[in-house]
Amino acid sequence: MSVRFAVVGTPGDRRVTLFRDAVVAHGLAEPLVIPWRDVLTGRELAVPAGSLLRVDSPGEDAETDALLRGPGEPARVGGGEAWYRTFTAGLDRVAAIPGVRLLGDAGEIGVMFDKRRCHAVLERAGVPVPPAFEAVSYADLRAGMAERGWHRVFVKPAHGSSASGVIALQVQPPPGDRLKAVTSAAWIDGGWCNSLRVRAYAAEHDVRRLVDFLAPDGLHVERWFPKASLDEGTFDLRVVTVAGTPTHAVVRTSRVPMTNLHLGGRRGDLGAVRSRPELWARVLEVSARAAACFPGSLSTGVDVMVGSDWRSVVVAEVNAFGDLLPGLGDISGNGRDTYAEQVKAVVEAGFEATGKAGAGQR
């Protein structure tokens, strides 16, 4: 039986290109690419019956971004609720294409793009996660922190990605009143925009203004988890799973709270983590348990934090499109990248794709 792939993505996006290369290298026909712009503008989605359909990231295409959250500067912070509403409606359109099977369950993707719901799913499954609460304003945030006796938190937009709008907030315990907020958000030309330079704010009115700007889209507040240090910085890991099994990983180190590589984070020494057998086993076990919460998703990117004691392990997030680790982090020893691993899992290992949207998740 011939296998035919199709991809919903942005033509020219690196993810789409790498998946296409993996499919062709496996001796299969080049995947059909359905642009997100077609999905979001209501155009007919003609996909050959029997196709295995991969849903990929909308990427950084300015036109697609405008369709998702409205016109504006693509680098702007905010608009996550509108983005999410439009995005999940697009997922429903994709899931309704007749005769195709999805390699990523549409409902599960929707859950992974809502940090509050994803955290709840993981917690119910017994996956270790930092304690968290939701906030609707700066005043609500501070009240929630005071009620719990927390002085350090991560404030995350419910539907953000790439650390957009994320704030690492430290508040001095009483009787002090100093605070420090570290974020990549910057006030530029009358609006909040993402910057490649992480900065710190110490004036409460600045922090209040940013939090209250983000709050209408929903805020997920996590207790600060003290992370282990490596290479002169704290670190976390992105662990990619394929068909529920951890296959690739990368260590991300940074001297600031955010370890994202585009914000100055660096790839760290994975061997230093793997050299601790008990710790490494916990990392893999926790990653697999997180992936098991999303059984209809061929691949997940699990963000794992190792505690400063080098023993405790928690999951920060699970990413639906977290497999972009080209040429790095193969932990299975087979020499395949994340995309080749996914193609093999489908073609040779028989990963069961779904034809339904939201099986058990929405």
FENFENHU-V350870 format. One record per backbone hydrogen bond with DSSP energy under -0.5 kcal/mol. NH is the residue of the N-H (numbers start at 1). CO is the residue of the C=O. Records with the same first field share a line. If there is no record, write none. Layout:
BEGIN
NH = CO + CO
END
This chain:
BEGIN
6 = 52
7 = 32
8 = 54
9 = 7 + 34
10 = 57
11 = 9
13 = 10
17 = 13
18 = 14
19 = 15
20 = 16
21 = 17
22 = 18
23 = 19
24 = 20
25 = 21
26 = 22 + 23
27 = 24
28 = 23
32 = 5
34 = 7 + 32
35 = 33
36 = 9
38 = 35
39 = 35
40 = 36
41 = 37
42 = 39
43 = 38
46 = 44
47 = 45
50 = 99
51 = 48
52 = 4
53 = 51 + 101
54 = 6 + 52
56 = 8 + 54
61 = 58
65 = 61
66 = 62
67 = 63
68 = 64
69 = 65
70 = 66
76 = 73
77 = 192
83 = 79
84 = 80
85 = 81
86 = 82
87 = 83
88 = 84
89 = 85
90 = 86
91 = 87
92 = 88
93 = 89
94 = 90
95 = 91
96 = 92
97 = 94
100 = 97
101 = 51
102 = 354
103 = 53
105 = 296
109 = 105
110 = 106
111 = 107
112 = 108
113 = 109
114 = 111
115 = 158
118 = 111 + 114
119 = 115
120 = 116
121 = 117
122 = 118
123 = 119
124 = 120
125 = 121
126 = 123
127 = 122
133 = 221
135 = 219
141 = 137
142 = 138
143 = 139
144 = 140
145 = 141
146 = 142
147 = 143
148 = 144
149 = 145 + 146
150 = 145
153 = 169
154 = 222
155 = 153 + 167
156 = 154 + 220
158 = 218
160 = 157
164 = 161
166 = 163
167 = 155
168 = 182
169 = 153 + 167
170 = 180
171 = 151
172 = 178
176 = 173
180 = 170
181 = 201
182 = 168 + 180
183 = 199
184 = 166
186 = 193
188 = 186 + 191
191 = 188
193 = 186
194 = 75
195 = 184
198 = 196
199 = 183
201 = 181
204 = 202
206 = 203
207 = 203
208 = 204
209 = 205
210 = 206
211 = 207
212 = 208
213 = 209
214 = 210
215 = 211
216 = 212
217 = 214
218 = 215
219 = 135
220 = 156
221 = 133 + 219
222 = 154 + 220
223 = 131
224 = 152
226 = 224
228 = 306
230 = 233
233 = 230
234 = 254
235 = 228
236 = 252
237 = 304
238 = 250
239 = 237 + 302
240 = 238 + 248
241 = 300
242 = 245
243 = 298
245 = 242
247 = 240
248 = 240
249 = 329
250 = 238
252 = 236
253 = 251 + 266
254 = 234
263 = 260
264 = 261
265 = 260
266 = 253
268 = 251
270 = 268
272 = 269
273 = 269 + 270
274 = 270
275 = 271
276 = 273
277 = 275
280 = 276
281 = 277
282 = 278
283 = 279
284 = 280
285 = 281
286 = 282
287 = 283
288 = 284
289 = 285
290 = 286
291 = 287
292 = 288
293 = 289 + 290
294 = 291
295 = 292
297 = 294
298 = 103 + 296
300 = 241
301 = 319
302 = 239 + 300
303 = 301 + 317
304 = 237 + 302
305 = 314
306 = 235
307 = 312
308 = 226
310 = 307
314 = 305
315 = 128
316 = 303 + 314
317 = 303
319 = 301
322 = 319
325 = 323
328 = 325
331 = 247
332 = 247
341 = 337
342 = 338
343 = 339
344 = 340
345 = 341
346 = 342
347 = 343
348 = 344
349 = 344
351 = 345
353 = 351
354 = 102
360 = 358
361 = 358
362 = 358
END
